[in-house]
Each structure stands twice: as structure tokens, then as C-alpha cells.
Amino acid sequence: MSHGSNPRPATARKSSDLKGTLRIPGDKSISHRSFMFGGLAAGETRITGLLEGEDVINTGKAMQAMGARIRKEGDTWIIDGVGNGALLAPEAPLDFGNAGTGCRLTMGLVGVYDFDSTFIGDASLTKRPMGRVLDPLREMGVQVKSAEGDRLPVTLRGPKTPNPITYRVPMASAQVKSAVLLAGLNTPGITTVVEPVMTRDHTEKMLQGFGANLTVETDAEGVRTIRLEGRGKLTGQVIDVPGDPSSTAFPLVAGLIVPGSDITILNVLMNPTRTGLILTLQEMGANIEVMNKRLAGGEDVADLRVRHSELKGVTVPEDRAPSMIDEYPVLAVAAAFAEGTTVMNGLEELRVKESDRLSAVADGLKLNGVDCDEGEASLVVRGRPGGKGLGKISGGQVKTHLDHRIAMSFLVMGLASEHPVTVDDATMIATSFPEFMGLMTGLGAKIEEAENKAA
């Protein structure tokens, strides 16, 4: 499914006094994995708080195509899983739409099975590199047919018996780590992943929760060695998905840059591998209060209260990038309203996201009057407190390149800039945060979507 055929621009205008309490949709990473592990585990899994964006639903459809039974009763998703090692060959290609996470993780999960599985996606996903996941699968004995440059469509066929491997992840990527571990679930013996830099660890925590024999050791240098014993039993679980920190970022930054704002966001995932943005904003002077800290399903959760703050530019430590990779676009927007210069390094991963996110952010900032420099893997933003002169008096739309985070980031920018900010398409926000418009306007944000001309 492509959103490119019928774009709907949206415009955000200067707002004030954003106020209210909101609950953010469930975390995307945990939602994808809940469908996958629930579909694989024996017995029943019950999920509340699931993010019902298109990306996650596509993962659910893929699990259904391989034998899992999934239904929704009220607010609860109920899954009858097939049992580890018992996935069925899908009769048709698995279509992941825009979902890189769902696609790459499912390649690991089913690629080692001794049958053909074919993966397809939309125009954006078809451009994204899959080799980083396909290379370790090849080492395990998987036959790969792919388009040029290891891109979709991809067809995988596992060997009669997969080889357990020890794989050192060459870049900070939770998706690569997870794909190898999931392949290890149906591989005899011990599959080992060595991770030089810690990335989000939901796969490890959740697999342990479902009963996998998985251990993690961290050495003095911070290198993590994860060992998984293959072909063990997984058992269905009850999961309440906490709020997505990457989606929380948008109302959070809006509250900081819009004068008079006071917003409380409930039930936010505070896993330390995901809180780099909050830490960075606090270093910039953000008034963010972390309240009611608690554990839910092995994950740290809290409520956040955010109030309008005078921000100052900072240099973001490069080693923080993996814990906030999806939040750099909206951090760059916050930096546009900060006093002084904000320097962000180590951003090469942004070039292979839903779009070349680094260029998309830099282009959007420049279009709206922000003084910034784009480097090979860096972004430098010189802010204007109060947003004076920012935005567009007439014409000029931010090119979103089918990227939901670019669209939401620049709509947040328009809430505090002197002039409005318009994005060329807001339809794809539904992939990760379908409630974005409603929640933001409910706080008092002035955002309008253009009329859908084709409707």
C-alpha cells in the first residue's frame, strides 16, 4: 500500500497554551514483537495497548498468513500461536507496506524454515537495504533471491537444518540483532550475537518473558554477548504495551516550544535504550518531570509532565544516537527554537530510514528559515528563541518523502514558528501514530489538513 498516490498536505500555525493529559499509542517496537512472539508461542497471548498503526497490523497479517489465529475482542487482541518451529509456509507474498521493522524481523523469524517465503513492501520500503539482515541468514544456510542491492522483493528458503552462528553485529542495529536471534529460535544449538554498542533490548526481554533460554553478558567495555538456545518452547503471555517514546517525542517537544504549555503524558516506555531524547532535552534546559516510575512486563514505565521551557543549544554525544535515532528530526525542530547552536553527530543511520531522514530534515529546516548545516553524518542547527522569522509567509511545503516522522516533526515546528509550516503529505502519519492529529488538536494545537481533492 502506497500513500504517494493521493497526498494530503497539512499546515500547522502558531499556537499557545497547549494543555491537557494524554495517553500515547503503544510502543511500535513492542507491538511488532507482541504479534510475532504471540503468533509463534504455544497457547494464548492477550495484548492490550497495541499500536494499531498500519505497520504493526501488517506484521499481524504476516503471522496470520503463517498459521497464527488473531482476533480482537473489545480493546484486547487475542492470539492463538502455532508453537515454536511450527510456522506454516505462506501461500502468497508477505506485504509489509512501509514497515522496515516488521519486514526485517520476520525475515529472521521465518527465513530459516525449509520452505519459500517472499517479502514485498511499498515504494519506500522497496528502496531500503535488506542486506544487513540477509547476510547473517546466508551464514545460517538460507538461500536468498533478491532485487539488486539486496532490496525487496526478497524470497528466502531455509536449509533442512540451519547452522547456529556467532554473529558480531557490524552496526548499531536492533533490527539486525533481533533478526539473528529470531532465526536462532528455529535453529538447533546456541545462536550467539555480539553487540559492540547496546541497542534497544525489547527482543531479549520479551523472548525471556515468553520462556526462551536466552542469556546476556556485558563486558567491561560494554560489549554485549547474547546467547539463545534454539528450538525451546515459547508460551503465550499477557502483555500491556506501554506508550511509544518515539511518538511521545512530538507532544513533548510541542509542550517545550509552545509558550504557556503544560502537558502530562501517561504510561510512557522509559527503557534506558530509548530515552536519549528526554536526556538531551533536559540537558538543553527542558522542564520535564518524570513521575510515577514503575515496572510493567519487565519494562520501565513512567508518566511525564512537560512545561514550556527556554532551551539552550548543546552538543549531543555521538554514542547516544542508537537510543534516540528516530527522534533526531523532532530534536532538530526543538534546536531551531533554542538559544545557541546544537550539534548532532553519528547520524549515518538516518540516511537509510523511511527516507534519507538527514537530508529531509535539513531541507525542511532551511525551507522554513532555520540556519543549519548538513554534514555526511551530522547536523548543526543554530536556533532562534521564540521562532522569530521561522516558517513560511506564503507557499513552500516541506517534502516528507512518505516519511511519517518528517511530517509530524515539521507540524510540531509550525506550532511555535512565527509563520505557518506546511508539509506536502500527512497521510502516512497513520503508519505509526494514527491519533496524532486528534491528540494534538485536543491540546489546543492549530493543525489543519487540506481537503482531500480526490475524495
C-alpha positions as CSV (number, residue, x, y, z in Angstrom):
1,M,0.0,0.0,0.0
2,S,1.5,3.3,-1.0
3,H,0.4,6.7,0.2
4,G,2.0,8.5,-2.7
5,S,-1.0,8.3,-5.0
6,N,-3.2,10.8,-3.1
7,P,-1.2,13.1,-0.8
8,R,-2.9,15.4,1.7
9,P,-0.9,18.4,2.8
10,A,-1.3,19.8,6.3
11,T,-0.5,23.1,7.9
12,A,0.4,24.0,11.5
13,R,0.1,27.6,12.8
14,K,1.4,29.4,15.8
15,S,-0.4,28.1,18.9
16,S,-0.3,28.9,22.6
17,D,-1.1,27.2,25.9
18,L,-1.1,23.6,24.9
19,K,-2.7,21.9,27.9
20,G,-4.0,18.5,28.9
21,T,-3.3,14.9,29.8
22,L,-2.9,12.3,27.1
23,R,-2.1,8.6,26.6
24,I,0.2,7.9,23.7
25,P,-0.5,4.8,21.5
26,G,1.5,1.7,22.3
27,D,5.2,1.3,21.6
28,K,5.8,0.3,18.0
29,S,8.8,-2.0,18.7
30,I,7.0,-3.9,21.5
31,S,3.8,-4.0,19.4
32,H,5.5,-5.7,16.4
33,R,7.2,-8.2,18.7
34,S,3.9,-8.9,20.6
35,F,2.3,-10.0,17.4
36,M,5.3,-12.0,16.3
37,F,6.1,-13.8,19.6
38,G,2.4,-14.3,20.4
39,G,1.9,-15.8,17.0
40,L,4.9,-18.1,17.5
41,A,4.3,-19.1,21.1
42,A,2.1,-22.1,22.1
43,G,-1.2,-21.2,23.7
44,E,-2.9,-17.9,24.1
45,T,-1.4,-14.4,24.1
46,R,-3.5,-11.4,25.2
47,I,-2.4,-7.9,24.2
48,T,-3.8,-4.5,25.4
49,G,-2.4,-1.1,24.4
50,L,-1.2,-2.4,21.0
51,L,-0.3,0.3,18.5
52,E,-2.8,-0.2,15.7
53,G,-0.9,1.6,13.0
54,E,-0.6,0.0,9.6
55,D,3.0,-1.2,10.1
56,V,2.1,-3.3,13.1
57,I,-1.2,-4.6,11.5
58,N,0.9,-5.8,8.6
59,T,3.1,-7.8,11.0
60,G,-0.1,-9.3,12.4
61,K,-1.3,-10.2,8.9
62,A,2.1,-11.9,8.2
63,M,1.7,-14.0,11.3
64,Q,-1.8,-15.0,10.3
65,A,-0.5,-16.0,6.9
66,M,1.9,-18.4,8.6
67,G,-0.8,-20.0,10.8
68,A,-1.4,-17.8,13.9
69,R,-5.0,-17.1,14.8
70,I,-5.5,-13.4,15.7
71,R,-8.7,-11.7,16.7
72,K,-9.8,-8.6,18.6
73,E,-12.3,-8.5,21.5
74,G,-13.0,-5.0,22.8
75,D,-9.6,-3.4,23.4
76,T,-7.8,-6.8,23.7
77,W,-6.0,-8.7,20.9
78,I,-6.1,-12.4,21.4
79,I,-3.6,-14.7,19.6
80,D,-3.6,-18.4,19.4
81,G,0.0,-19.2,18.5
82,V,1.4,-22.1,16.4
83,G,4.2,-23.2,18.8
84,N,7.9,-22.5,18.1
85,G,9.1,-24.3,15.0
86,A,5.6,-24.8,13.6
87,L,5.1,-21.8,11.3
88,L,3.4,-22.7,8.0
89,A,4.5,-21.7,4.5
90,P,2.7,-18.5,3.5
91,E,0.6,-19.1,0.3
92,A,1.2,-15.5,-1.0
93,P,4.0,-12.9,-0.6
94,L,4.1,-11.2,2.8
95,D,3.3,-7.5,2.2
96,F,4.9,-5.2,4.9
97,G,3.8,-1.9,3.4
98,N,6.1,0.7,4.9
99,A,7.3,-1.4,7.9
100,G,11.1,-2.0,8.0
101,T,10.9,-3.5,11.5
102,G,8.2,-6.0,10.7
103,C,9.9,-7.0,7.4
104,R,13.4,-7.4,8.7
105,L,12.4,-9.2,11.9
106,T,10.0,-11.6,10.1
107,M,12.8,-12.4,7.6
108,G,14.8,-13.7,10.6
109,L,11.8,-15.5,12.1
110,V,10.8,-17.5,9.1
111,G,13.8,-17.3,6.8
112,V,15.4,-20.4,8.4
113,Y,12.3,-22.6,7.7
114,D,12.6,-25.2,5.0
115,F,10.1,-23.5,2.6
116,D,9.8,-20.4,0.4
117,S,8.7,-17.1,1.9
118,T,8.5,-13.9,-0.2
119,F,8.7,-10.4,1.2
120,I,7.3,-7.3,-0.6
121,G,6.6,-3.7,0.5
122,D,5.7,-0.2,-0.6
123,A,7.8,2.2,-2.7
124,S,9.7,3.5,0.4
125,L,10.4,0.1,1.9
126,T,11.5,-1.3,-1.5
127,K,14.3,1.3,-1.6
128,R,15.7,0.3,1.8
129,P,18.7,-2.1,2.2
130,M,17.9,-5.6,3.5
131,G,21.5,-7.0,3.1
132,R,22.3,-6.3,6.8
133,V,19.7,-8.9,7.7
134,L,20.2,-11.2,4.7
135,D,24.0,-11.6,5.3
136,P,23.7,-13.4,8.7
137,L,20.8,-15.5,7.3
138,R,23.1,-16.6,4.4
139,E,25.6,-17.7,7.0
140,M,22.9,-19.9,8.7
141,G,22.3,-21.6,5.3
142,V,19.4,-19.6,4.0
143,Q,19.1,-19.3,0.2
144,V,18.3,-15.7,-0.8
145,K,16.8,-14.3,-4.0
146,S,16.5,-10.5,-4.0
147,A,16.3,-7.5,-6.2
148,E,19.6,-5.6,-7.0
149,G,21.4,-4.4,-3.9
150,D,19.6,-6.9,-1.6
151,R,16.4,-5.0,-1.8
152,L,12.7,-6.2,-2.0
153,P,11.2,-8.3,-3.3
154,V,13.1,-10.9,-1.4
155,T,12.5,-14.7,-1.4
156,L,14.0,-16.8,1.3
157,R,14.3,-20.6,1.6
158,G,15.8,-22.1,4.7
159,P,18.0,-25.3,4.8
160,K,17.0,-28.7,6.1
161,T,18.9,-27.9,9.3
162,P,20.1,-24.3,9.9
163,N,23.6,-23.6,11.3
164,P,23.8,-21.9,14.6
165,I,26.2,-18.9,14.2
166,T,28.1,-16.4,16.3
167,Y,27.4,-13.1,14.7
168,R,29.1,-9.8,15.5
169,V,26.6,-7.0,14.5
170,P,28.6,-4.6,12.3
171,M,26.5,-1.5,13.1
172,A,24.3,-0.4,16.0
173,S,21.0,-2.0,14.8
174,A,18.4,-3.6,17.0
175,Q,16.8,-5.0,13.8
176,V,19.8,-7.0,12.7
177,K,20.4,-8.3,16.3
178,S,16.8,-9.3,16.6
179,A,16.6,-10.9,13.1
180,V,19.5,-13.2,14.0
181,L,18.1,-14.1,17.4
182,L,14.7,-14.9,15.9
183,A,16.3,-17.1,13.3
184,G,18.0,-18.8,16.2
185,L,14.6,-19.8,17.7
186,N,14.2,-22.5,15.0
187,T,17.9,-23.4,14.8
188,P,19.4,-26.3,16.8
189,G,22.1,-25.4,19.3
190,I,23.2,-22.0,20.5
191,T,22.9,-18.9,18.4
192,T,25.2,-16.0,19.6
193,V,25.0,-12.3,18.8
194,V,27.8,-10.0,19.8
195,E,26.8,-6.3,20.0
196,P,29.5,-3.7,20.4
197,V,27.1,-0.9,21.3
198,M,23.9,-1.6,23.2
199,T,20.7,-1.0,21.2
200,R,17.1,-1.3,22.2
201,D,16.7,-4.7,24.0
202,H,13.0,-5.4,23.7
203,T,13.7,-8.7,21.8
204,E,15.8,-10.1,24.6
205,K,13.5,-9.0,27.4
206,M,10.4,-10.2,25.6
207,L,11.8,-13.6,24.5
208,Q,12.9,-14.2,28.1
209,G,9.3,-13.4,29.1
210,F,7.9,-15.9,26.6
211,G,10.2,-18.6,28.1
212,A,13.2,-18.6,25.7
213,N,16.5,-19.8,27.2
214,L,18.4,-16.5,26.5
215,T,21.3,-15.0,28.4
216,V,23.0,-11.6,28.1
217,E,26.5,-10.9,29.3
218,T,28.1,-7.4,29.2
219,D,31.9,-7.0,29.5
220,A,33.9,-4.1,30.9
221,E,33.8,-2.3,27.5
222,G,30.1,-2.5,27.3
223,V,30.1,-5.2,24.6
224,R,27.0,-7.4,25.0
225,T,27.1,-11.1,24.2
226,I,23.6,-12.6,23.8
227,R,23.2,-16.4,23.6
228,L,19.9,-18.1,22.6
229,E,19.3,-21.9,22.8
230,G,17.3,-22.9,19.8
231,R,14.1,-24.9,19.4
232,G,12.9,-24.3,23.0
233,K,9.3,-23.9,24.0
234,L,7.7,-20.5,24.0
235,T,4.4,-20.0,25.9
236,G,1.7,-17.3,25.4
237,Q,1.8,-14.3,27.6
238,V,-0.4,-11.3,28.8
239,I,1.1,-8.0,27.5
240,D,0.1,-4.4,28.2
241,V,2.1,-2.4,25.7
242,P,3.5,0.9,27.2
243,G,3.3,4.2,25.2
244,D,5.8,4.7,22.4
245,P,8.7,7.1,23.4
246,S,9.2,7.9,19.7
247,S,5.6,9.1,19.4
248,T,5.8,10.8,22.8
249,A,8.5,13.0,21.3
250,F,6.1,15.1,19.3
251,P,3.7,16.4,22.0
252,L,6.8,16.5,24.3
253,V,8.7,18.9,22.1
254,A,5.5,20.8,21.3
255,G,5.0,21.4,25.0
256,L,8.5,22.7,25.3
257,I,8.5,25.2,22.4
258,V,4.8,26.5,22.6
259,P,4.5,29.3,25.2
260,G,2.2,28.6,28.2
261,S,2.1,24.9,27.7
262,D,1.7,22.2,30.4
263,I,1.1,18.7,29.2
264,T,1.1,15.3,31.1
265,I,1.8,12.2,29.0
266,L,0.8,8.9,30.7
267,N,2.3,5.4,30.6
268,V,5.4,6.1,28.6
269,L,8.0,3.4,28.0
270,M,11.2,4.5,29.8
271,N,13.5,1.7,28.7
272,P,17.1,3.2,29.1
273,T,17.9,2.2,25.4
274,R,15.0,4.6,24.3
275,T,15.3,7.7,26.5
276,G,18.2,9.5,24.8
277,L,15.8,12.3,23.6
278,I,14.5,13.1,27.1
279,L,18.0,13.2,28.5
280,T,19.2,15.5,25.7
281,L,16.2,17.9,26.1
282,Q,16.8,18.0,29.9
283,E,20.5,19.0,29.1
284,M,19.0,21.8,26.9
285,G,17.1,23.1,29.9
286,A,13.7,21.3,29.3
287,N,11.3,21.2,32.2
288,I,10.4,17.5,32.1
289,E,9.2,15.9,35.3
290,V,9.3,12.1,35.4
291,M,6.5,10.8,37.7
292,N,5.1,7.6,38.9
293,K,8.0,5.4,37.8
294,R,7.1,1.7,37.7
295,L,7.8,-1.7,36.1
296,A,5.3,-3.2,33.6
297,G,6.1,-6.5,31.9
298,G,9.8,-6.2,32.6
299,E,9.9,-2.7,31.1
300,D,10.4,0.7,32.8
301,V,7.3,2.9,32.5
302,A,6.5,6.4,33.8
303,D,4.3,9.5,33.3
304,L,5.9,12.7,32.0
305,R,4.9,16.3,32.7
306,V,6.3,18.8,30.3
307,R,6.1,22.6,30.5
308,H,7.2,25.4,28.2
309,S,11.0,25.9,28.6
310,E,13.7,28.3,27.4
311,L,16.1,25.8,25.6
312,K,19.8,26.2,25.0
313,G,21.9,24.5,22.3
314,V,24.0,21.5,23.2
315,T,26.4,19.1,21.6
316,V,24.7,15.6,21.6
317,P,27.2,12.8,22.5
318,E,27.6,10.6,19.4
319,D,27.2,7.4,21.5
320,R,23.7,8.5,22.4
321,A,22.5,8.1,18.7
322,P,21.2,4.5,19.0
323,S,18.9,5.4,21.9
324,M,17.2,8.2,20.0
325,I,17.8,7.5,16.3
326,D,14.1,8.1,15.5
327,E,13.9,11.3,17.5
328,Y,16.6,13.4,15.7
329,P,14.1,15.0,13.3
330,V,12.0,16.4,16.2
331,L,15.1,17.2,18.2
332,A,16.3,19.3,15.3
333,V,13.0,21.1,15.5
334,A,13.5,21.8,19.2
335,A,17.0,23.0,18.4
336,A,15.6,25.5,16.0
337,F,13.9,27.3,18.9
338,A,16.9,27.0,21.3
339,E,19.4,29.8,22.1
340,G,22.8,29.0,20.5
341,T,24.0,26.0,18.5
342,T,23.0,22.4,18.7
343,V,25.4,19.8,17.2
344,M,24.3,16.3,16.3
345,N,26.9,13.7,15.2
346,G,26.9,10.0,14.3
347,L,23.7,10.2,12.2
348,E,24.7,7.9,9.3
349,E,21.8,5.5,10.2
350,L,19.3,8.3,9.4
351,R,20.3,8.1,5.7
352,V,18.7,4.6,5.3
353,K,15.4,5.2,7.3
354,E,12.0,5.6,5.6
355,S,13.6,8.4,3.7
356,D,17.1,9.9,3.8
357,R,16.0,11.5,7.0
358,L,19.1,13.6,7.5
359,S,18.6,15.4,4.1
360,A,14.9,15.6,4.6
361,V,15.3,17.4,8.0
362,A,18.0,19.7,6.8
363,D,15.9,20.7,3.7
364,G,12.8,21.3,5.7
365,L,14.6,23.4,8.3
366,K,16.2,25.6,5.5
367,L,12.9,26.0,3.7
368,N,11.5,27.4,6.9
369,G,14.3,29.8,7.6
370,V,16.4,27.8,10.0
371,D,20.2,28.3,9.9
372,C,21.7,24.8,9.7
373,D,24.5,22.7,8.1
374,E,24.1,19.2,6.9
375,G,27.3,17.0,7.0
376,E,27.9,13.5,5.9
377,A,26.7,12.1,9.3
378,S,26.0,15.3,11.2
379,L,23.6,18.2,11.6
380,V,24.3,21.6,13.1
381,V,21.3,23.8,14.0
382,R,21.6,27.5,15.1
383,G,18.4,28.3,16.9
384,R,16.1,31.4,17.2
385,P,14.4,31.6,20.6
386,G,10.7,32.4,20.1
387,G,10.8,31.2,16.5
388,K,11.1,34.7,15.1
389,G,11.1,34.7,11.3
390,L,10.7,30.9,11.1
391,G,8.0,29.3,8.9
392,K,6.8,30.5,5.6
393,I,4.7,33.6,4.9
394,S,3.5,32.1,1.6
395,G,3.8,28.9,-0.3
396,G,6.5,26.3,0.1
397,Q,5.8,22.8,1.5
398,V,8.2,20.5,3.4
399,K,8.8,17.4,1.3
400,T,8.1,14.5,3.6
401,H,9.2,11.7,1.2
402,L,6.5,9.4,2.6
403,D,8.1,9.6,6.0
404,H,5.8,9.9,9.0
405,R,8.4,11.3,11.4
406,I,9.3,14.1,9.0
407,A,5.7,15.0,8.6
408,M,5.0,15.1,12.4
409,S,8.3,16.9,13.3
410,F,7.5,19.8,10.9
411,L,3.9,20.1,12.0
412,V,5.2,20.5,15.6
413,M,7.6,23.2,14.3
414,G,4.7,25.2,12.9
415,L,3.0,25.4,16.3
416,A,5.8,27.7,17.6
417,S,7.2,29.4,14.5
418,E,6.2,33.0,13.6
419,H,4.7,31.9,10.3
420,P,2.9,28.6,9.4
421,V,4.7,25.4,8.3
422,T,3.1,23.2,5.7
423,V,4.0,19.6,4.9
424,D,3.3,18.1,1.4
425,D,1.6,15.0,2.8
426,A,0.2,13.9,6.2
427,T,-1.5,10.6,5.2
428,M,1.4,8.4,6.2
429,I,1.3,9.5,9.8
430,A,-1.2,6.6,10.1
431,T,1.7,4.1,9.8
432,S,3.0,4.9,13.4
433,F,0.7,7.4,15.1
434,P,-2.9,7.4,13.7
435,E,-4.2,9.5,16.6
436,F,-1.6,12.3,16.2
437,M,-3.9,15.0,14.7
438,G,-6.7,14.4,17.2
439,L,-4.5,14.3,20.3
440,M,-2.6,17.4,19.2
441,T,-5.6,19.5,18.4
442,G,-7.2,18.3,21.6
443,L,-4.4,20.0,23.5
444,G,-5.1,23.2,21.6
445,A,-2.7,22.9,18.6
446,K,-3.7,24.6,15.4
447,I,-3.2,22.0,12.7
448,E,-5.4,21.7,9.6
449,E,-5.4,19.0,6.9
450,A,-6.1,20.1,3.3
451,E,-9.4,18.8,1.9
452,N,-8.8,15.6,0.0
453,K,-9.4,16.7,-3.5
454,A,-9.9,13.1,-4.9
455,A,-12.5,12.2,-2.3
